[in-house]
Amino acid sequence: MIGIIDVGGGMRGIYTSGLFDYLMDKGISFKYYIGVSSGSANLITYAAGQRGRTYKFYTEYAFEKDYMGVGAYIKHGMLMDLNYIFSSLSNSDGKSPLDYDAIMNSDFEFTAVSTHMKTLTPKYFTKKDIKPNDFSILKAAAAMPVACRNPVKVDGELYFDGGLSDPIPYQKAFDDGCDKVVVCLTKPEHERKTILPWYIVKPLLIKYPKVADSVLDLHTKYNAGVEGALKLQEEGKVLVVAPNECFGINTITRELEGLNKLYELGYKDGRKIEEFLIKNEQFV
């Protein structure tokens, strides 16, 4: 079984939006999906077969005042309002409903990686944890400390972004039965994360000092994960797909021309995944 991973990346996620729209246009699906941070939202939309849905989030909804920005942070404690994204927009009565029935009636495995606030260990939510009009696991997966003042509650427990504990979860995919894995990055594979300034992280997470320490070590885990994925690619066990440039788009950039260029690059790079599946005789 070949699995697919989306590691997220805020607004850079429009790159994997393009990847997945290409795959849907080719009728290509997977049996195993695992997403980190905003990558969980892109992947579950792909798994549900909703072509073009995530593109609208990056190029239309993201420009709404309720979606993201300083106002959202002041009002809701989130730089990107996860409640607006995963409830108001995504519920059955929203402008862009996530197809709950398609998710629950299909036999694919879906995992969203989050981080337990107290233990700082990974929590691997599955689609069994999704309820009608309740996509809390996607909020928990994307609740990056600093960008979010507080964790997200799911079934009485508190969680932050999965990138803190397992930013490139290829080992989880192998443990779950995959023999090969496609790893989708949203920044060039040669780029590495750098440490965030402590004088920003510590004051904003003063209530959660251990979480702050984890944020300050995030670059170490991410960079090690990328290095590990590239090594496995040399062994033929992994395909790393990443943009060769980001056209000025970072985690919170709202610049339509750059976003569209990154989407178009993702759509073009979707061919790499198709070729990998053909090579491995697993066109599913």
Number of C-alpha atoms within 10 A of each C-alpha: 15 23 24 25 25 28 29 31 22 19 22 28 32 31 31 33 30 27 26 29 25 23 20 18 11 12 11 17 19 18 16 21 25 27 32 30 29 27 29 28 27 26 27 23 24 26 24 19 22 18 18 16 17 24 21 13 20 23 19 12 19 19 15 11 12 17 21 21 17 13 16 18 16 11 11 17 17 24 22 25 24 25 17 17 23 22 20 16 19 20 20 16 11 15 11 18 18 25 18 21 10 14 21 15 9 11 10 15 17 23 26 32 33 35 27 24 22 13 11 17 15 22 22 21 18 15 17 11 15 16 12 12 17 16 23 20 29 28 29 28 30 34 29 27 22 19 16 22 20 21 21 25 16 14 8 7 11 16 29 30 30 32 30 28 24 24 26 29 23 25 14 15 23 16 9 13 12 18 13 21 26 23 25 25 23 27 22 13 19 11 10 15 12 13 12 13 9 13 8 11 19 19 13 18 19 12 12 17 14 16 24 21 14 17 23 18 16 20 19 15 18 21 19 14 18 21 15 15 24 19 13 17 17 10 10 13 17 23 22 18 22 21 20 15 14 19 15 13 22 17 12 15 15 18 16 14 13 16 25 18 18 28 26 18 21 25 21 14 21 23 15 14 22 16 12 17 18 12 10 11 9 12 15 12
